[in-house]
């Protein structure tokens, strides 16, 4: 997992067609769902048009949940997509976006619009616990130091048991981390849900956890904190749309931005 964030400091504010093997497939599946993430560049002058199209997107037949997130990196706007499907293929993107987005080099070489992100961590966390409050989605972003990539991967391939327990105790579930290289830099995209009733209180308790504190010492040293990360190492992402086929209505935007944590 990723550095189980310093789960919330007191200030938590608020993320293709399947021609080939999809590297962004979740290594674990809950309720037979597969989790995917992908990204495309929004060229200058197209941002408002992209937002308008995404705000009116219909639910895909093959996608259980679909979220679109905005993040600016080095002055360029990028559209990140998080999806949960019942198959190992990510669902196709809306054709209206094709003329507005620009594929990253690897996706362009495979004749895809969205480039799949590599899935490097998943933790179910509190997935087996009934929510005690309104479920809140959290999408976040940070940079990974190239010389620390191997160590970061090793940590998340072998998460410490007490840190895993802390994630569940703090009422976080479906904690996912994806990796992507953009313009020679390595970035991490994190997505998870909070199912408790008091995010600030749970985060404050988590900050006292000895195992998590030791874990953050390891993971903090691997990351380059974005300008909006506050006193954590992760910055926020703007949720543009989130669709859920299990809901009878289009879900309101309830993504917390600028989520301050260290995972």
PyMOL commands that set and color helices and strands:
alter all, ss='L'
color gray80, all
select helices_A, chain A and resi 47-55+95-97+105-109+126-128+146-157+161-169+199-206+210-220
alter helices_A, ss='H'
color red, helices_A
select strands_A, chain A and resi 34-42+63-73+76-85+101-102+115-116+118-125+136-144+172-182+185-194+223-224+235-236+238-244+255-256
alter strands_A, ss='S'
color yellow, strands_A
deselect
rebuild
show_as cartoon
